[in-house]
Amino acid sequence: MADRFEKLLMGGKIVPYDEARIHIMSPAVRYGATVFEGIRAYWNADRVQLFLFRCDEHMERLLQSARMMGMDDPGYTVDELTALTKELLRANDVREDVHIRPSLFVDGTGSIQASGPVTLGSVVVPGGAIIDTGSWAEKAFKLAISSWRRISDNSMPPRIKAAGNYQNARLALIQAQHDGYDGVLMLDSMGHVTEEARGCVFLVRGGVAITPPTTNDILESITRETIIQLLGEVHGITVQEREVDRTELYIADEVFLCGTGLGVTPVATVDRFSIGDGKAGSVTLAVGNTYLDTAMGRSDSHVEWLDPVYN
């Protein structure tokens, strides 16, 4: 596995890693005028192919985020952004699992409300998964409910995947780390469960999967949408999208997280209450394996979600 890939995208062009620079006075640095995405690409050794997973959907959300942030049109279509991502991966000759992090940010030295110029940057990160795909089933997280409340759609909309929004998650994760937890769940202003600081949350009760709705101040997660679809299509499990109280987590049969970086992550405890037997449950294991098989191109299910990088 590479320690670092030597080429990245800056201003829509492939440049050496060390040549990527933005000014300290740019709105991106001073005011957080940046939107971004996290995209996974998985290496399938049997097929000698690198597969981007749901890249078009991520790029569509990137452009939506830029529009909601009041940025000027960056001048790229979804197809062009996906093509540039493939070009970047080929330029680095990537043949391992990686995380791609494209960003659109307000460059130059403008004011806090500046809408442009908008620059595209993208970097490839080796590995990229919070839990390695080979050991995810054995690593169950210990979570806490954060004392920090989740930002709301009427203050800093979580629907926008913006750098500034992640200060909320950062504060919560720092607190959780200091307290000895692997991660942290956040509540909304009404005390309902929203999401983990880096991904969405599902619980299982009586064979039914439950997840907070997108109207509960969560990111409109592409991985969450994927899991909902796979649970129904492959495993015949009903998914309820509804409000969740924190104590409902304590009595759940299973709890798991999902996200681009998290994949499917089992949860062992919440606020030191054991979830089930404190290990990955049967639903978590089943949908986690289905998700990996689909994303890595080991299954014929939803091949439309996969973009092969090498011809």
VENBELHU-V621755 format. One record per run of one state. SS is the DSSP state (a for helix, b for strand, c for the rest). FROM is the first residue (numbers start at 1). TO is the last residue. If there is no record, write none. Layout:
[[SS FROM TO] [SS FROM TO]]
This chain:
[[c 1 6] [b 7 10] [c 11 12] [b 13 16] [a 17 19] [c 20 26] [a 27 30] [c 31 33] [b 34 36] [c 37 38] [b 39 44] [c 45 48] [b 49 53] [c 54 54] [a 55 68] [c 69 77] [a 78 91] [c 92 97] [b 98 106] [c 107 117] [b 118 126] [c 127 135] [a 136 138] [c 139 140] [b 141 145] [c 146 161] [b 162 162] [a 163 178] [c 179 182] [b 183 187] [c 188 191] [b 192 196] [c 197 198] [b 199 205] [c 206 207] [b 208 211] [c 212 221] [a 222 233] [c 234 238] [b 239 241] [c 242 244] [b 245 245] [a 246 250] [c 251 253] [b 254 259] [c 260 262] [b 263 270] [c 271 272] [b 273 274] [c 275 281] [a 282 295] [c 296 302] [a 303 305] [b 306 308] [c 309 311]]
